[in-house]
Amino acid sequence: MSDNKGVMVVGECADGALASITSELLGIGRKLADNIGEQLSVALLGEKVSGAAKDAVAFGADKVYVVESPMLKDYVTDAYVNAMENLCKEAKPNILLMGQTPMGRDLAPRLAVRLGTGATSDCLDLKIDPQTKLMVMVKPVYGGNALAEVVCEKTRPQIATVRAKCMEPLPRNDSKQGEIVTFDPKLDAAKIRAKFVERVKEKVEGVKLEDASVIICGGRGMGGPDNFAPLKELAKMLGGAVGASRPPCDNGWVPATLQIGLTGKIVCPNLYIAVAVSGASQHLSGCSGAKNIVAINKDSEANIFKVARYGIVGDYKKVLPPLANKIKELIAG
């Protein structure tokens, strides 16, 4: 373990540019690296990702590994696991960070097995224990009803996936200097058992749910599809997105792509307004990382109030109109 040094981020790119999750990981990675006095690096995997290397440096990286290959054009498990295994065996990172994204959720546990270590998924916070200098990984457990602190004591690297929007990227610094290294992943096509067939992009109007800093979520108590109209209006005013708990999706009131929860999407907005949402543990697992939760429910005993910073007890049909009018006044100045 003494040979392992530094914090490494497994970066993600979208259309040749850094994905937002990568700049967020670089932000927390920079803090961790500074706390243990080690270097921060980032691995950029793909076919043509070298153009994003300078951006990675500007967001905090000391070193960028550019890992390019035609076999890395699209995410395929075998190709990415083999490439990262080869890189980690050469670079020997102490800490390895990935996003809690489709790629990170698939890659982290498989890579951990290859490297003989463990992986902690869906972290909301990361910090360094001042005594042991080990990374403490904070994640929700029991359906989001509690937080657990996990430490990887005996094996390296310490691997964690981090929920999007839970970490703040550093301000961009184009004057920062960093080392850019081209790494040959030495991929063997014979070992890549899967084939990428097609990418289908989800059609989204406005802000994507995962990227929204404000989310207005409707629950079973909305009563029907037509009642989601005021939520859409409120979300538009606040520059946010509309989500839903599982019952509205199961009932066909809104598309299944709007479901937030353990079997839906995991979100971490700055503001989460839960309207007529009871607060089942399955749903709370998807929104417990929100920085501010506002609950509107006519049942004062609803579980959602236990996690809300602010709560309004009342019928949403009577609460939302004056709330929307007040927001309009504040926006108008």
FENCOR-V458822 format. One record per pair of residues at least 4 apart in sequence whose C-alpha atoms are under 6 Angstrom apart, sorted by the first residue. I is the first residue (numbers start at 1). J is the second residue. If there is no record, write none. Layout:
BEGIN
{{I J} {I J}}
END
This chain:
BEGIN
{{4 92} {4 93} {4 94} {5 93} {5 94} {6 38} {6 39} {6 40} {6 93} {6 94} {7 33} {7 40} {7 93} {7 94} {7 95} {7 96} {8 40} {8 41} {8 42} {8 96} {9 42} {9 96} {9 97} {10 42} {10 43} {10 98} {11 22} {11 43} {11 44} {12 19} {12 22} {13 17} {13 18} {13 19} {14 19} {16 49} {17 52} {18 52} {21 164} {23 169} {24 167} {24 168} {24 169} {25 29} {26 30} {26 60} {27 169} {27 170} {33 37} {33 38} {33 39} {33 40} {40 61} {40 62} {41 61} {41 62} {41 63} {41 64} {42 64} {43 65} {44 66} {44 67} {45 67} {45 68} {46 68} {46 72} {46 73} {47 68} {47 69} {47 70} {47 72} {47 73} {50 66} {56 61} {57 61} {57 178} {58 172} {58 173} {58 174} {58 176} {59 170} {59 172} {62 178} {63 178} {63 179} {63 180} {64 180} {65 181} {65 182} {66 182} {66 183} {67 183} {77 81} {78 192} {79 192} {81 85} {81 111} {83 185} {84 88} {87 91} {88 92} {93 157} {94 156} {94 157} {95 157} {95 158} {96 158} {96 159} {97 159} {97 160} {97 161} {98 104} {98 161} {99 104} {99 161} {99 162} {100 104} {100 105} {100 122} {100 161} {100 162} {100 163} {101 105} {103 107} {104 108} {107 111} {109 119} {112 116} {112 117} {112 118} {117 155} {117 156} {119 159} {119 160} {120 160} {121 160} {121 161} {122 161} {122 162} {122 163} {123 138} {123 139} {123 162} {123 163} {124 138} {124 139} {124 163} {124 166} {125 138} {126 136} {126 137} {127 135} {127 136} {128 133} {128 134} {128 135} {128 136} {129 133} {129 134} {136 150} {136 151} {137 149} {137 150} {138 148} {138 149} {139 147} {139 148} {140 144} {140 146} {140 147} {141 146} {141 147} {143 281} {143 282} {143 285} {144 284} {144 285} {152 158} {165 268} {207 212} {207 241} {209 241} {210 267} {212 240} {213 269} {213 270} {214 240} {214 269} {214 271} {214 272} {215 240} {215 241} {215 242} {215 272} {216 242} {216 273} {217 242} {217 243} {217 244} {217 274} {217 275} {218 244} {218 275} {219 244} {219 245} {219 276} {219 277} {220 247} {220 248} {221 276} {222 276} {225 253} {235 239} {235 240} {235 241} {243 258} {244 258} {244 259} {244 260} {245 259} {245 260} {246 259} {247 251} {248 253} {249 253} {249 254} {249 255} {249 256} {259 264} {260 264} {260 265} {260 286} {261 265} {261 282} {261 283} {261 285} {261 286} {262 282} {262 285} {262 286} {266 286} {267 286} {267 287} {268 289} {268 290} {269 290} {270 290} {270 291} {270 292} {271 292} {272 293} {273 293} {273 294} {273 295} {274 295} {275 296} {276 297} {278 302} {278 303} {278 304} {279 303} {279 304} {284 288} {293 308} {293 309} {294 308} {294 310} {294 311} {295 308} {295 311} {296 312} {297 313} {297 314} {298 313} {298 314} {298 315} {300 313} {316 320} {320 324}}
END
